[in-house]
Amino acid sequence: MVNRFTIPIEAADSITLQNLEDHYKMTKDSLDKWYESKGWMHREDVDHCVILMDHLKAVIDYFGGSVGET
């Protein structure tokens, strides 16, 4: 018999949402530092982060979360 660890779907969704929101915040912080000239990034990384943030917003919205921006 195989022992499997299972968690309720609501818990899994909550964990996923929290991870996505954390990743969004870290990416936004990095970009904010770059825009304020207090951080350094490759131009390609900046472009990637901007695209990533748009995609993260869509997935966060799907899971019922919010990135706290207007």
TALINJO-V770316 format. One record per residue. N is the residue number from 1. SS is DSSP state (~ for helix, > for strand, _ for the rest). Layout:
{{N:SS} {N:SS}}
This chain:
{{1:_} {2:_} {3:_} {4:_} {5:_} {6:_} {7:_} {8:_} {9:~} {10:~} {11:~} {12:~} {13:~} {14:~} {15:~} {16:~} {17:~} {18:~} {19:~} {20:~} {21:~} {22:~} {23:~} {24:~} {25:~} {26:~} {27:~} {28:~} {29:~} {30:~} {31:~} {32:~} {33:~} {34:~} {35:~} {36:_} {37:_} {38:_} {39:_} {40:_} {41:_} {42:_} {43:~} {44:~} {45:~} {46:~} {47:~} {48:~} {49:~} {50:~} {51:~} {52:~} {53:~} {54:~} {55:~} {56:~} {57:~} {58:~} {59:~} {60:~} {61:~} {62:~} {63:_} {64:_} {65:_} {66:_} {67:_} {68:_} {69:_} {70:_}}
